[in-house]
Amino acid sequence: MIKLEEDPILGRFFDTPEKKAKWLMRIKIAYIIWIIFLIIGIFFILVSWIL
């Protein structure tokens, strides 16, 4: 399995531990926001289906 640091395209974003930590935090935040929007979307679908 190839490491992120060795990838020709993504390697420049993950070449130092500081960059890697910063990008992983951004990915975690984006993932949490995506889950929130997913839950809100499912909620609106259920409400429109009930009403």
N, C-alpha and C positions, 0 to 999 in steps of 0.2 A: 504494500500500500504506500502510495506517495504522500510525503508530508507537505503541508501547506507551504512551508518555507522553500521547498524544492520545486514547486509548481512554477512553470514559466510565466504564467499570467498572474496568478494570485500571490506569487512569492513576494512581490514588491510591497504588498500590503501587510504581510505577516513576517517580514524578515527580522524584526527585533521584538523582544518580549513586550516592550511598551506598546508597539503598534498592534501586536497580537491581542493584548489585553484590551486595548481601546476598541478594536473591531469586534471582539467577542462580546463586549458590553453593548455595543450598538446592535449587534445581532439579537442579543437577549431582549433589549428594549423593543426592537421591531417585532419580535415574536410575541411578546406580551401584548403589544398594541393590536397585532393581527388577531390574537385570541379574543380580545375585548370586542373588536368589530365583528367577529364571527358570532359571538354570543348575542350582541345587539341585533344582528341580522336575523338570527334564528328567533329571537324574541319577537321582532316585528312581524316575521312570517307567521308565527303562532298567533299573535294578537289579531292580525288581519284575517287569519283563517277562522278564528273563534267568532269575531264580529262579522 
